[in-house]
Every structure is written in C-alpha cells, then in structure tokens.
Amino acid sequence: MGYGIQGQGHKLRLTLLATNADQAAWTARVQQRIATLASERHATLKRPMLVMERAEAVGRSHILRSYERPRLPHVLRSEVFCLVGGAIAHLEAVSYRVAPDEAEQRLLSAAAALVAPEPESAPGPGMSLGPIRLTSDHAQEILAISYRHAEHADLRFSLRIDAMAAGGQPTLLQRWDRNLSQLMTHLPTRLRTLRRGPVALAGMTAEELLTEAPLDGRSVLKFSAESSRPRPAFAAPLVTLSLDTEPVGRPEHWPDPAWNVPVATQAWDAVTRSLRLRPGAV
C-alpha cells in the first residue's frame, strides 16, 4: 500500500491476518511474533533479532522493531499489529530510507486510520478493504494497493486510485493499439486477446483488456481495466485495476498455475463488479 505524489509516497505493507478475532487472539498473535524474534539470533551482533517491542497506550496496537536480516547490523524492520473491530491487521515498513522512529510513527498513523467499515450507504472519506476501512481526509489522494495470495504466488491483483490525474489522456485501449506493433516485435511468443471493450468500473465508464501469452510452458494472463476521466474531479478518480498471473522467481520454482482462463475471467468479473465509490469519499 502506498500513498503520495510523484513516487515520493510512503510505502507500507498491510496484511490481514485474521477476521472474527477478539483481543485474546490478537494478543496471542503479538506474543507469538515477539517470542519468534526473541529466540532468533543476529549472526554478526550475537544478540536477539528483537530490538524493541511496545504496546501503545491508546488503541489496540503493538509495535515491534527488529533486525531485517541476520547479517545486516544497520537495517531495521518496523511492524505494528493492530486490532480493528474483529480483524487483526499487520502493518510493516517497506522502505528503509528513514529513521526507525519516523517509520514507526508512520505505521502508527496508518494503524490509527484503520477502522471497522460502516454500511455501504454511509457517506464519508476513506476506502473500504473488506473487513477494514482506511479513513482519509486528504483532498489530493493517490492510493496504490497490491494483493498477492500467500498460497497462490502467481496471482497478483493491483488497484490504483488517482484523484489528481489529468483529464483528456489516451484511454487504455488507445494506448494499447498505439503501442501494439512495437510490443509484438519484442515478444518472444504470440499474444492472444481474450476480451476487450467497454466495462463499468466503480460506477464509471471504463475499458478493459484481457490477454494471454505462453511463457516457459505455462499460460500467463494479464488483465487490465481503467476508468475514463472526461471531466476530472475528486469524486471521479482515475481507477486502474489489474490482474497478473506471471510468477516471481526462477521458473524451476514456479508453482502450478492457480487459475485457468475461465476461472480467472470469472474472478476478474466478480472483482470489477465489487468496486464501488463510497458516497462522499475522495
């Protein structure tokens, strides 16, 4: 999850660990993580990997600081466990370009912005992500979220919401058609278009493009959808959704494909239909 302007935004990783949880379950998660870090030793410094842990006085949040790698003495990881309604969320700093105190303050600020979702019809700022809602009162908002399932490493959904994008830009399909000939000269395999055309995205007019291409003996899917913005407004942001099934890592370590084309298309249609703009949200 990232937010900011011109690539200068603060990057955080948010993981939903459990739903329908209570304080006892949250406490158990925190204590388990503390015990794990305290039992591991830093290979160079000969001390526990855990540097600091602290329960926050306000709210159900617990912050931990540890060494990122067993042989790196100067790189620290900051993480926060928080209980949001009945959900356990884990926030972790991805960037190490700031001091630990600053990174942890950003994590705690993000944790404070997580609340239990209100009814869909309730107006107000923020973005609902399943059982939690990320509140926001920023008038100039850019939000980027990527989701990869722990058990299916070849599935990656990405969502970008840009309330500051300029209007009158080429659409998704216009850009694709303009660059297709150049793209095909660099592709080692034949690309197949599964579907393209208009689609509704978060109640706005949009275009979608679904493609498939063989890669090292498997089928890789790349789906995209993007809203149009003829009249830019904060209430009508540029929304871009994508699904990519190209695995990460070396081919010999790739998992078996989680989805075939019919299953991926069905899931894609369900996700595109589920996106909604909350009344009054930026």
C-alpha positions as a Markdown table, in Angstrom:
| # | Residue | x | y | z |
|---|---|---|---|---|
| 1 | Met | 0.0 | 0.0 | 0.0 |
| 2 | Gly | 1.5 | 3.3 | -1.0 |
| 3 | Tyr | 0.3 | 6.9 | -1.0 |
| 4 | Gly | 1.9 | 10.1 | -2.1 |
| 5 | Ile | 2.8 | 12.2 | -5.1 |
| 6 | Gln | 5.3 | 11.6 | -8.0 |
| 7 | Gly | 6.7 | 8.4 | -6.5 |
| 8 | Gln | 7.6 | 10.1 | -3.2 |
| 9 | Gly | 4.9 | 8.5 | -1.2 |
| 10 | His | 5.4 | 6.4 | 2.0 |
| 11 | Lys | 5.2 | 2.7 | 1.3 |
| 12 | Leu | 3.6 | 0.3 | 3.8 |
| 13 | Arg | 2.7 | -3.3 | 3.6 |
| 14 | Leu | -0.7 | -4.2 | 5.1 |
| 15 | Thr | -1.6 | -7.8 | 5.7 |
| 16 | Leu | -4.9 | -9.0 | 7.0 |
| 17 | Leu | -4.1 | -11.9 | 9.4 |
| 18 | Ala | -7.5 | -12.9 | 10.8 |
| 19 | Thr | -11.2 | -11.9 | 10.9 |
| 20 | Asn | -13.8 | -12.5 | 13.6 |
| 21 | Ala | -11.0 | -12.3 | 16.1 |
| 22 | Asp | -11.1 | -10.9 | 19.7 |
| 23 | Gln | -8.5 | -9.3 | 21.9 |
| 24 | Ala | -7.2 | -12.7 | 23.1 |
| 25 | Ala | -6.5 | -13.8 | 19.6 |
| 26 | Trp | -4.7 | -10.5 | 18.8 |
| 27 | Thr | -2.6 | -10.8 | 22.0 |
| 28 | Ala | -1.7 | -14.3 | 21.1 |
| 29 | Arg | -0.5 | -13.2 | 17.6 |
| 30 | Val | 1.6 | -10.5 | 19.1 |
| 31 | Gln | 3.2 | -12.7 | 21.7 |
| 32 | Gln | 3.9 | -15.4 | 19.1 |
| 33 | Arg | 5.8 | -12.9 | 17.0 |
| 34 | Ile | 7.7 | -11.5 | 19.9 |
| 35 | Ala | 8.8 | -15.0 | 21.0 |
| 36 | Thr | 9.9 | -15.8 | 17.5 |
| 37 | Leu | 12.1 | -12.7 | 17.1 |
| 38 | Ala | 13.4 | -13.0 | 20.7 |
| 39 | Ser | 14.5 | -16.6 | 20.0 |
| 40 | Glu | 16.4 | -15.8 | 16.7 |
| 41 | Arg | 20.0 | -14.6 | 17.0 |
| 42 | His | 21.7 | -12.0 | 14.8 |
| 43 | Ala | 24.7 | -13.8 | 13.2 |
| 44 | Thr | 27.0 | -10.8 | 13.3 |
| 45 | Leu | 26.0 | -9.0 | 16.5 |
| 46 | Lys | 25.3 | -12.1 | 18.6 |
| 47 | Arg | 22.1 | -10.8 | 20.1 |
| 48 | Pro | 18.4 | -11.4 | 19.6 |
| 49 | Met | 16.8 | -10.2 | 16.4 |
| 50 | Leu | 14.2 | -8.4 | 18.5 |
| 51 | Val | 15.3 | -4.8 | 19.3 |
| 52 | Met | 12.2 | -3.3 | 20.9 |
| 53 | Glu | 8.5 | -4.0 | 21.5 |
| 54 | Arg | 5.9 | -1.7 | 23.0 |
| 55 | Ala | 2.2 | -1.7 | 23.5 |
| 56 | Glu | 0.6 | 1.6 | 22.6 |
| 57 | Ala | -1.3 | 3.3 | 25.4 |
| 58 | Val | -4.1 | 4.5 | 23.1 |
| 59 | Gly | -5.8 | 1.9 | 20.9 |
| 60 | Arg | -5.1 | -1.8 | 20.4 |
| 61 | Ser | -1.7 | -1.5 | 18.6 |
| 62 | His | 1.6 | -3.1 | 19.4 |
| 63 | Ile | 4.8 | -2.1 | 17.7 |
| 64 | Leu | 7.9 | -4.2 | 17.2 |
| 65 | Arg | 11.4 | -3.3 | 15.9 |
| 66 | Ser | 13.8 | -5.9 | 14.8 |
| 67 | Tyr | 16.8 | -6.5 | 12.6 |
| 68 | Glu | 15.8 | -7.1 | 9.0 |
| 69 | Arg | 18.5 | -9.8 | 8.2 |
| 70 | Pro | 20.7 | -11.9 | 10.4 |
| 71 | Arg | 23.9 | -10.5 | 8.9 |
| 72 | Leu | 22.9 | -6.8 | 8.4 |
| 73 | Pro | 23.6 | -4.8 | 11.6 |
| 74 | His | 22.2 | -1.5 | 10.4 |
| 75 | Val | 18.9 | -2.4 | 8.6 |
| 76 | Leu | 15.9 | -2.5 | 10.9 |
| 77 | Arg | 12.3 | -3.6 | 10.3 |
| 78 | Ser | 9.3 | -1.9 | 11.9 |
| 79 | Glu | 5.9 | -3.6 | 12.2 |
| 80 | Val | 2.7 | -3.0 | 14.0 |
| 81 | Phe | -0.1 | -5.4 | 15.0 |
| 82 | Cys | -3.5 | -3.8 | 15.4 |
| 83 | Leu | -7.0 | -5.0 | 16.2 |
| 84 | Val | -9.6 | -3.3 | 14.1 |
| 85 | Gly | -13.1 | -4.4 | 15.1 |
| 86 | Gly | -12.8 | -8.1 | 14.7 |
| 87 | Ala | -9.9 | -8.0 | 12.3 |
| 88 | Ile | -6.2 | -8.4 | 13.0 |
| 89 | Ala | -4.1 | -6.3 | 10.7 |
| 90 | His | -0.3 | -6.2 | 10.3 |
| 91 | Leu | 1.5 | -3.1 | 9.1 |
| 92 | Glu | 5.1 | -3.2 | 8.1 |
| 93 | Ala | 7.5 | -0.6 | 6.7 |
| 94 | Val | 8.8 | -1.5 | 3.3 |
| 95 | Ser | 11.3 | 1.4 | 2.8 |
| 96 | Tyr | 14.4 | 1.8 | 5.0 |
| 97 | Arg | 15.3 | 5.3 | 3.8 |
| 98 | Val | 14.0 | 6.9 | 7.1 |
| 99 | Ala | 14.9 | 6.6 | 10.8 |
| 100 | Pro | 13.2 | 3.8 | 12.7 |
| 101 | Asp | 11.3 | 6.3 | 14.9 |
| 102 | Glu | 9.9 | 8.1 | 11.8 |
| 103 | Ala | 9.0 | 4.8 | 10.1 |
| 104 | Glu | 7.2 | 3.7 | 13.2 |
| 105 | Gln | 5.3 | 6.9 | 13.6 |
| 106 | Arg | 4.0 | 6.5 | 10.0 |
| 107 | Leu | 3.0 | 2.9 | 10.9 |
| 108 | Leu | 1.1 | 4.1 | 13.9 |
| 109 | Ser | -0.6 | 6.9 | 12.0 |
| 110 | Ala | -1.7 | 4.3 | 9.4 |
| 111 | Ala | -2.9 | 2.0 | 12.1 |
| 112 | Ala | -4.9 | 4.8 | 13.6 |
| 113 | Ala | -6.6 | 5.4 | 10.2 |
| 114 | Leu | -7.9 | 1.8 | 10.1 |
| 115 | Val | -11.4 | 1.4 | 11.4 |
| 116 | Ala | -14.2 | -1.1 | 11.1 |
| 117 | Pro | -16.3 | -0.4 | 7.9 |
| 118 | Glu | -19.6 | 1.4 | 8.0 |
| 119 | Pro | -22.6 | 0.5 | 5.9 |
| 120 | Glu | -22.0 | 0.9 | 2.2 |
| 121 | Ser | -24.5 | 3.8 | 2.1 |
| 122 | Ala | -22.8 | 5.8 | 4.8 |
| 123 | Pro | -21.0 | 8.8 | 3.3 |
| 124 | Gly | -17.5 | 9.9 | 4.2 |
| 125 | Pro | -13.9 | 9.8 | 3.2 |
| 126 | Gly | -11.8 | 6.7 | 3.1 |
| 127 | Met | -11.6 | 3.3 | 1.3 |
| 128 | Ser | -13.1 | 0.0 | 2.4 |
| 129 | Leu | -10.9 | -3.1 | 2.1 |
| 130 | Gly | -13.1 | -6.0 | 3.1 |
| 131 | Pro | -13.4 | -6.0 | 6.9 |
| 132 | Ile | -11.4 | -2.8 | 7.5 |
| 133 | Arg | -11.7 | 0.8 | 6.2 |
| 134 | Leu | -8.8 | 3.1 | 5.6 |
| 135 | Thr | -10.0 | 6.6 | 6.6 |
| 136 | Ser | -8.6 | 9.7 | 4.9 |
| 137 | Asp | -9.3 | 13.4 | 4.9 |
| 138 | His | -6.8 | 14.2 | 2.1 |
| 139 | Ala | -8.2 | 16.2 | -0.8 |
| 140 | Gln | -5.4 | 15.2 | -3.0 |
| 141 | Glu | -5.2 | 11.4 | -2.8 |
| 142 | Ile | -3.3 | 8.7 | -4.7 |
| 143 | Leu | -3.6 | 5.2 | -3.4 |
| 144 | Ala | -1.9 | 2.1 | -4.7 |
| 145 | Ile | -2.7 | -1.4 | -3.4 |
| 146 | Ser | -1.3 | -4.7 | -4.5 |
| 147 | Tyr | -2.6 | -8.1 | -3.3 |
| 148 | Arg | -0.9 | -11.4 | -3.6 |
| 149 | His | -2.4 | -14.6 | -2.0 |
| 150 | Ala | 0.1 | -16.4 | 0.2 |
| 151 | Glu | -0.9 | -19.8 | -1.2 |
| 152 | His | -1.0 | -18.7 | -4.8 |
| 153 | Ala | 2.1 | -16.8 | -5.6 |
| 154 | Asp | 1.2 | -16.4 | -9.3 |
| 155 | Leu | -1.9 | -14.3 | -8.6 |
| 156 | Arg | -1.4 | -10.6 | -8.1 |
| 157 | Phe | -4.3 | -8.0 | -8.1 |
| 158 | Ser | -3.3 | -4.4 | -8.2 |
| 159 | Leu | -5.5 | -1.3 | -7.7 |
| 160 | Arg | -4.5 | 2.3 | -8.2 |
| 161 | Ile | -6.8 | 5.2 | -7.4 |
| 162 | Asp | -5.6 | 8.6 | -8.6 |
| 163 | Ala | -7.7 | 11.7 | -7.8 |
| 164 | Met | -5.1 | 14.0 | -9.3 |
| 165 | Ala | -4.8 | 12.5 | -12.8 |
| 166 | Ala | -5.3 | 15.0 | -15.7 |
| 167 | Gly | -8.2 | 14.6 | -18.0 |
| 168 | Gly | -8.2 | 14.1 | -21.7 |
| 169 | Gln | -5.5 | 11.5 | -21.7 |
| 170 | Pro | -5.5 | 8.5 | -24.1 |
| 171 | Thr | -7.6 | 5.6 | -22.8 |
| 172 | Leu | -6.3 | 2.2 | -22.0 |
| 173 | Leu | -7.2 | 0.7 | -25.4 |
| 174 | Gln | -5.9 | 3.7 | -27.3 |
| 175 | Arg | -2.5 | 3.3 | -25.7 |
| 176 | Trp | -2.6 | -0.4 | -26.3 |
| 177 | Asp | -3.4 | 0.0 | -30.0 |
| 178 | Arg | -0.8 | 2.7 | -30.4 |
| 179 | Asn | 2.0 | 0.5 | -28.9 |
| 180 | Leu | 0.9 | -3.0 | -30.0 |
| 181 | Ser | 3.1 | -3.2 | -33.1 |
| 182 | Gln | 6.2 | -2.2 | -31.2 |
| 183 | Leu | 5.3 | -4.6 | -28.4 |
| 184 | Met | 4.8 | -7.6 | -30.7 |
| 185 | Thr | 8.4 | -7.1 | -32.1 |
| 186 | His | 9.8 | -7.6 | -28.7 |
| 187 | Leu | 7.6 | -10.5 | -27.5 |
| 188 | Pro | 9.1 | -14.0 | -28.0 |
| 189 | Thr | 5.7 | -15.6 | -28.1 |
| 190 | Arg | 2.3 | -14.9 | -29.6 |
| 191 | Leu | -0.1 | -12.7 | -27.6 |
| 192 | Arg | -3.8 | -13.6 | -27.6 |
| 193 | Thr | -6.5 | -11.1 | -26.8 |
| 194 | Leu | -9.3 | -12.8 | -24.8 |
| 195 | Arg | -11.6 | -9.8 | -24.4 |
| 196 | Arg | -11.5 | -6.0 | -24.9 |
| 197 | Gly | -14.0 | -3.3 | -24.8 |
| 198 | Pro | -16.2 | -1.1 | -22.5 |
| 199 | Val | -16.9 | -2.0 | -18.9 |
| 200 | Ala | -18.2 | -0.3 | -15.8 |
| 201 | Leu | -15.6 | 0.2 | -13.0 |
| 202 | Ala | -16.8 | 1.7 | -9.7 |
| 203 | Gly | -19.8 | 3.1 | -11.4 |
| 204 | Met | -17.8 | 4.9 | -14.0 |
| 205 | Thr | -17.3 | 4.4 | -17.7 |
| 206 | Ala | -14.1 | 2.3 | -18.3 |
| 207 | Glu | -12.3 | 0.0 | -20.7 |
| 208 | Glu | -10.8 | -3.5 | -20.1 |
| 209 | Leu | -8.2 | -5.6 | -21.9 |
| 210 | Leu | -7.7 | -9.3 | -21.1 |
| 211 | Thr | -4.7 | -11.0 | -22.7 |
| 212 | Glu | -3.0 | -14.4 | -22.6 |
| 213 | Ala | 0.5 | -15.4 | -23.6 |
| 214 | Pro | 2.6 | -18.6 | -23.2 |
| 215 | Leu | 5.7 | -18.3 | -21.0 |
| 216 | Asp | 8.1 | -21.2 | -20.3 |
| 217 | Gly | 5.4 | -23.9 | -20.8 |
| 218 | Arg | 2.6 | -22.1 | -19.0 |
| 219 | Ser | -0.2 | -19.6 | -19.8 |
| 220 | Val | 0.3 | -16.2 | -18.3 |
| 221 | Leu | -2.7 | -13.9 | -18.0 |
| 222 | Lys | -2.6 | -10.1 | -17.9 |
| 223 | Phe | -5.9 | -8.3 | -17.3 |
| 224 | Ser | -6.4 | -4.6 | -17.1 |
| 225 | Ala | -9.3 | -2.2 | -16.6 |
| 226 | Glu | -9.1 | 1.6 | -16.4 |
| 227 | Ser | -11.8 | 4.3 | -15.9 |
| 228 | Ser | -12.1 | 7.3 | -18.3 |
| 229 | Arg | -12.0 | 10.8 | -16.9 |
| 230 | Pro | -13.5 | 13.3 | -19.4 |
| 231 | Arg | -14.2 | 15.7 | -16.5 |
| 232 | Pro | -11.6 | 15.4 | -13.8 |
| 233 | Ala | -13.0 | 15.6 | -10.2 |
| 234 | Phe | -12.0 | 14.2 | -6.8 |
| 235 | Ala | -15.3 | 12.4 | -6.8 |
| 236 | Ala | -14.5 | 10.6 | -10.0 |
| 237 | Pro | -10.8 | 9.5 | -9.7 |
| 238 | Leu | -8.9 | 7.5 | -12.3 |
| 239 | Val | -9.3 | 3.9 | -11.2 |
| 240 | Thr | -6.9 | 1.2 | -12.6 |
| 241 | Leu | -7.3 | -2.5 | -11.8 |
| 242 | Ser | -5.0 | -5.2 | -13.0 |
| 243 | Leu | -4.5 | -9.0 | -12.6 |
| 244 | Asp | -1.2 | -10.6 | -13.4 |
| 245 | Thr | -0.5 | -14.4 | -13.2 |
| 246 | Glu | 3.2 | -14.3 | -14.1 |
| 247 | Pro | 5.0 | -16.0 | -11.2 |
| 248 | Val | 8.0 | -14.4 | -9.4 |
| 249 | Gly | 11.4 | -16.1 | -9.0 |
| 250 | Arg | 13.1 | -18.7 | -11.1 |
| 251 | Pro | 11.0 | -20.8 | -13.5 |
| 252 | Glu | 12.0 | -24.1 | -11.8 |
| 253 | His | 10.5 | -22.8 | -8.5 |
| 254 | Trp | 7.2 | -21.6 | -10.0 |
| 255 | Pro | 4.1 | -23.1 | -8.5 |
| 256 | Asp | 1.4 | -24.8 | -10.6 |
| 257 | Pro | -1.0 | -22.3 | -12.1 |
| 258 | Ala | -3.7 | -21.4 | -9.7 |
| 259 | Trp | -6.3 | -20.4 | -12.3 |
| 260 | Asn | -7.1 | -21.2 | -15.8 |
| 261 | Val | -8.7 | -18.7 | -18.2 |
| 262 | Pro | -12.3 | -19.4 | -17.3 |
| 263 | Val | -11.7 | -19.3 | -13.6 |
| 264 | Ala | -9.5 | -16.1 | -13.9 |
| 265 | Thr | -12.1 | -14.4 | -16.0 |
| 266 | Gln | -14.9 | -15.3 | -13.6 |
| 267 | Ala | -12.9 | -13.9 | -10.7 |
| 268 | Trp | -12.0 | -10.8 | -12.7 |
| 269 | Asp | -15.6 | -10.1 | -13.4 |
| 270 | Ala | -16.5 | -10.5 | -9.8 |
| 271 | Val | -13.8 | -8.1 | -8.6 |
| 272 | Thr | -14.6 | -5.5 | -11.2 |
| 273 | Arg | -18.3 | -5.6 | -10.2 |
| 274 | Ser | -17.3 | -5.3 | -6.5 |
| 275 | Leu | -15.6 | -1.9 | -6.8 |
| 276 | Arg | -17.8 | 0.9 | -5.6 |
| 277 | Leu | -17.3 | 4.6 | -4.8 |
| 278 | Arg | -18.4 | 5.4 | -1.3 |
| 279 | Pro | -20.7 | 8.4 | -1.1 |
| 280 | Gly | -18.7 | 11.5 | -0.2 |
| 281 | Ala | -15.4 | 9.6 | -0.4 |
| 282 | Val | -12.4 | 11.1 | -2.2 |
